[in-house]
């Protein structure tokens, strides 16, 4: 698998066509942002948590929904 930088054009195209997609996000304040979220255990998945939140970066045209998982 290869990671690529995604711009708002690709994001818009995926959303317009109702594709399921996964982006790896690199944000300067990501650690702070994630520590402020409400994390919940994932049913049936011991040692895994999830959080969901909306975020709007100043460089983005629209707010994005983040769904994040982590291993404890």
PyMOL commands that set and color helices and strands:
alter all, ss='L'
color gray80, all
select helices_A, chain A and resi 8-16+30-35
alter helices_A, ss='H'
color red, helices_A
select strands_A, chain A and resi 40-41+48-55+64-71
alter strands_A, ss='S'
color yellow, strands_A
deselect
rebuild
show_as cartoon
